[in-house]
Amino acid sequence: MARRQTGRRQQKKQTGPHRRSLFMEYGESVFVAAILFFFLRFFVVQAFQIPSGSMEDTLLVGDFLVANKFVYGARIPGTEMRLPKIRDPKRGDIIVFRAPHQDNDFIKRCVAVEGDTVLVRDNHVLINGKMTDEEFVAIKGPNSRISNWGPKVVPEGHLFMLGDNRNQSSDSRVWGFLDKKRVKGHAMFLYFSLNKDTFIPRFNRFFRVIR
């Protein structure tokens, strides 16, 4: 009997530390995963949802996309400092940014960069006196006062942003040039899309590269 009790005591002593080591391993794994998640979230990529039709037909209401924050130099949370950038925004980039006139994220296309002279005539854009080739533009509905704009020069450190759906977009023609400090990321690809009217997924748009 004494030998059996001794064996049980030894078994209990071995089981306790073993369980604690398992909890420590799981805890370390969760901690590392959380650190990796927040690093990716704040400095590399971020998910966004398209709330309006201002970028039709390139982006539709109900599209969910991933934006690359690293390429333009992600901002360090709580500061005005940014990580080193790979490159500056360029013409044609579809960019997620903090709107200058309200506390919301917007997504528009960069049409002109600092130093460019921009003129909009009947929704057609001229950059430095040359007509641009914009196959992605959708003209829906009647023209308005913002269908003709400029000419104006994009100031240093700023961008000229337009929606692809030109007659139904609040963009730089309305709220002015975008300060590059407000840029958050470069739209890369769609990972999900849901028709908000029918609640049916648009499977043909899953994992589509954004251009």
C-alpha positions in Angstrom: 0.0 0.0 0.0 2.8 2.4 0.9 4.5 1.9 -2.5 1.2 2.6 -4.4 0.6 5.8 -2.5 4.2 6.9 -3.1 3.7 6.3 -6.9 0.5 8.4 -6.9 2.3 11.3 -5.1 5.1 11.2 -7.7 2.5 11.2 -10.5 0.8 14.3 -9.0 4.1 16.1 -8.7 4.9 15.4 -12.3 1.5 16.4 -13.6 1.4 19.8 -11.9 4.5 21.4 -13.6 3.6 19.7 -16.9 0.2 21.4 -16.9 1.8 24.8 -16.1 4.3 24.4 -18.9 1.4 23.7 -21.3 -0.4 26.8 -20.2 2.8 28.8 -20.5 3.3 27.5 -24.1 -0.2 28.4 -25.1 0.1 31.8 -23.4 3.3 32.5 -25.3 1.8 31.4 -28.6 -1.3 33.7 -28.1 1.0 36.6 -27.1 3.2 36.2 -30.2 0.1 35.9 -32.4 -1.4 39.1 -30.9 1.9 41.0 -31.4 2.1 39.8 -35.0 -1.6 40.7 -35.6 -1.2 44.3 -34.2 2.1 44.8 -36.1 0.4 43.7 -39.4 -2.7 45.8 -38.6 -0.9 49.0 -37.7 2.1 48.9 -40.1 1.5 46.6 -43.0 -2.1 45.9 -44.1 -5.6 46.9 -43.2 -9.1 45.9 -44.3 -11.6 48.4 -45.6 -15.2 48.2 -46.8 -16.6 50.3 -49.7 -19.6 52.3 -48.3 -20.6 54.3 -51.4 -20.7 54.2 -55.2 -18.2 57.0 -55.8 -15.6 54.5 -57.2 -18.0 52.6 -59.5 -17.4 50.5 -61.6 -13.9 49.8 -60.3 -15.2 49.3 -56.7 -18.8 48.5 -55.7 -20.8 49.1 -52.6 -20.2 46.0 -50.5 -16.7 45.3 -51.7 -14.1 44.4 -49.0 -10.5 45.2 -49.7 -7.0 45.0 -48.3 -4.8 48.1 -48.4 -1.0 48.1 -48.2 0.0 50.6 -45.5 3.7 49.8 -45.7 4.3 51.0 -49.3 3.7 54.7 -48.4 5.2 54.5 -44.9 2.7 53.6 -42.2 2.0 56.2 -39.5 3.1 55.2 -36.0 -0.1 55.2 -33.8 -0.4 58.2 -31.5 2.2 60.2 -33.3 2.8 62.1 -36.6 5.9 60.0 -37.3 5.9 57.5 -40.2 7.9 54.4 -41.1 10.2 54.7 -44.1 8.3 54.5 -47.3 8.9 52.4 -50.4 7.6 55.1 -52.7 5.4 58.1 -53.0 1.8 57.9 -54.3 1.6 58.2 -58.0 -1.0 58.9 -60.7 -3.4 56.0 -61.0 -3.0 54.7 -57.5 -6.2 53.9 -55.6 -5.6 55.2 -52.1 -7.3 54.9 -48.8 -7.0 58.1 -46.7 -8.5 60.1 -43.8 -10.8 62.7 -45.3 -9.7 66.3 -44.7 -13.3 67.6 -44.1 -14.7 64.8 -41.9 -13.5 62.0 -39.6 -13.9 59.2 -42.0 -11.8 57.0 -44.3 -12.3 57.7 -48.0 -11.0 55.8 -51.1 -10.3 57.6 -54.4 -7.9 57.5 -57.3 -4.9 59.7 -57.4 -5.1 61.7 -60.6 -2.4 64.3 -60.2 0.6 64.8 -57.9 2.4 67.9 -56.6 3.5 70.3 -59.3 0.9 69.1 -61.8 -1.6 71.5 -63.4 -5.0 70.0 -63.4 -8.0 71.0 -65.6 -11.3 69.2 -65.7 -13.7 69.8 -68.6 -16.9 67.8 -68.9 -15.4 65.2 -66.5 -12.4 64.7 -68.8 -9.0 65.4 -67.0 -6.1 67.3 -68.6 -2.8 67.1 -66.8 -0.2 69.7 -67.7 -2.2 70.5 -70.9 -2.5 66.8 -72.0 -5.7 64.8 -72.1 -5.5 61.7 -69.9 -6.6 58.2 -70.9 -9.0 57.1 -68.2 -10.7 53.9 -69.3 -11.9 53.3 -65.7 -14.1 56.4 -65.6 -17.9 56.0 -65.3 -20.1 59.0 -66.2 -23.5 58.3 -64.5 -26.2 60.9 -64.3 -26.1 64.5 -65.4 -23.1 66.8 -65.2 -22.9 69.2 -62.3 -20.8 72.2 -61.2 -17.8 69.9 -60.4 -17.8 68.5 -63.9 -15.7 71.5 -64.9 -12.9 72.5 -62.6 -9.6 74.4 -62.7 -7.0 74.9 -63.9 -5.1 74.7 -60.6 -1.6 73.6 -59.6 -1.3 70.8 -57.1 0.7 72.3 -54.2 3.8 70.6 -52.7 3.1 67.7 -50.4 -0.5 67.2 -51.8 -2.4 65.0 -54.2 -5.4 65.6 -56.4 -8.0 62.8 -55.8 -11.0 61.9 -57.9 -13.7 59.2 -57.8 -14.0 57.0 -60.9 -17.8 57.7 -60.8 -17.2 61.3 -61.7 -20.7 62.8 -61.3 -21.4 61.0 -58.0 -18.2 61.6 -56.0 -17.2 64.0 -53.3 -13.5 64.5 -54.0 -10.7 67.1 -54.5 -13.0 69.2 -56.7 -15.2 69.7 -53.5 -12.9 69.6 -50.5 -9.6 70.5 -52.1 -6.2 68.9 -52.5 -5.3 66.0 -50.2 -2.3 66.4 -47.8 -0.1 63.3 -48.2 0.1 63.1 -44.4 -3.5 61.9 -44.5 -2.7 58.9 -46.8 -3.3 55.5 -45.1 -2.7 52.9 -47.7 -2.7 51.6 -51.3 -5.7 49.5 -52.3 -4.3 46.0 -53.4 -7.1 43.4 -53.8 -10.7 42.5 -52.9 -11.1 39.5 -50.6 -14.9 39.6 -50.4 -17.9 41.3 -52.0 -21.5 41.3 -50.9 -24.5 42.7 -52.8 -26.2 44.8 -50.2 -29.6 44.6 -51.9 -29.8 40.8 -52.3 -27.3 39.8 -49.6 -25.8 37.4 -52.1 -21.9 37.3 -52.3 -20.4 38.4 -55.6 -18.1 35.3 -56.0 -16.6 36.6 -59.3 -15.1 39.6 -57.3 -13.3 37.5 -54.6 -9.5 38.0 -54.6 -9.6 40.4 -57.5 -6.6 42.7 -57.9 -7.6 46.4 -57.8 -6.5 48.6 -60.8 
